[in-house]
Amino acid sequence: MGAPAYGAVLLLALALAVAAAETARPEQPTLPAAGGGAGGGDGAVTASVVNASGAGVNSNSVLVALLDSHYTELAELVEKALLLQTLEDAVGRHNVTIFAPRNEALERDLDPEFKRFLLEPRNLRSLQTLLLFHVLPARHPAGSWPAASHPTLSGEDVELAAGANGSMRVAHAAVTRPDAVLRPDGVIHGIERLLVPRSVQEDFNRRRSLAAISAVLPTGAPEVDPRTHRLKKPAPPVLPGAPPVLPVWDAMAPGPSIAPAPAPGPGNGKHHFDGHSQVKDFIQTLVLYGGYNELADILVNLTSLATEMGRLVSEGYVLTVLAPNDEAMARLTTDQLSEPGSPENILYYHMIPEYQTEESMYNAVRRFGKVRYDTLRLPHKVVAREADGSVKFGQGEGSAYLFDPDIYTDGRISVQGIDAVLLPEDDKKPATPVSTPERKAPAVTGSRKSKLRRGKLLEATCRMAGVLGQRSRLASCQ
């Protein structure tokens, strides 16, 4: 086949393909012109809205005009109420008449409490009923305004009225912009205020009445304090800044529901001690002071003692922390820290439920010689005495000196630096290394018997040598 014939066949095939494509393209419907009023410019929209079921809603629909109109507050409420699908179905079945309140009526004129009630998720049904009360399943333009009662999409009737001077009313709201938007499938009238159906108003009044009722605690059955196992008595009024009634060991009981009420005190608007901020400040002071990073890490990361200390201080208790430095913490063995609860028990022994400073402790040991302080680890006490012009805690090898005084003092928490970790007596015994049987000292009874046997044998040998008339060469016989 020659080149001209091949080119003609190719051109003919391209022409047939173009003709087939033009035939398969759907014919675009001609959109009717928009009617007069405020929505006249909305007819320029050429896209179509497709609902969930696949049926298309024409861009010239009254629903699209509502979403694109200047009634933005009403359109936003329709979207929040999940009514787009319901309105699309209604527009697809018949013409509708929508009464759209102006934006000012929904922004400033509406009661804030009623608006909050409508926007709560549990009141979605009330919001849907209220919005559907503004839609009539029929077309009622201003030219044929029926002065009668008409059903709405919410199921309740609304009263339409017309005045002698040509004014139009919907229930108690006046129509300020009749025929604001005209579309082939509906019409929108602008009204001055929101229409509230009777069912929504009754629901709002019922919820508001229930919210105003205050709960009354029952007084029939007695209450038992879980910490003291005694009947609860009404607590006397607590003066501002007064110490807590319960001892600190009872306040350490687990569970937030059995903790005593915060003691009133200075510091914030509620007049309660802010213990968590104070504990955070003292831990940051330890880190910035230097040499106490291990203790700060144990308080925050390894245990929950920082949170418990903050709760105790918030409830009005005071604490004095004997803080071992990093060198002292490094001397702790793995066995001492690996047992469950060991870090907490060690640090509890370093917390005194009193507010003590370096001056108060030194004056106490100077006056009394030896002072025993309670600790948060019951029933153990830490002993303090004067030594080398300072305060010495503990006894024997497990003693520690106060060498970093008053690292942090704020009136509720006092931190005193020491150079060793304090351990109670029952914790010191397992920490000492056990000697091997080869190096164990012989028993007292056994050593006495062996010495007696050796002395009798030596005496008999010397006597035998004397009887034989020989001089013993043993130094013991001489």
Disulfide bonds with the S-S distance in Angstrom:
Cys462-Cys477 1.67
